[in-house]
Amino acid sequence: MKEIMEQYGGIIITLVAVMALIGIIVFLMTTDGFIAQAFQKVINTFFSAATGEIGITPVE
């Protein structure tokens, strides 16, 4: 075990860190996640402002 950690310890730590980052990103990008809600708010605000300026109504 000691030899494995000496030879591959850096790679193992890097893989664990990358997998943790991927897990956090996937968790935040779920439909109820913070990032998804913020993105939806930005899109809704943009379309509200755009339709108000142009004077058209969006298609439902």
Secondary structure, DSSP 8 states (H G I E B T S, - for coil): -HHHHHHHHHHHHHHHHHHHHHHHHHHHTSTTSHHHHHHHHHHHHHHHHHHHHHT-----
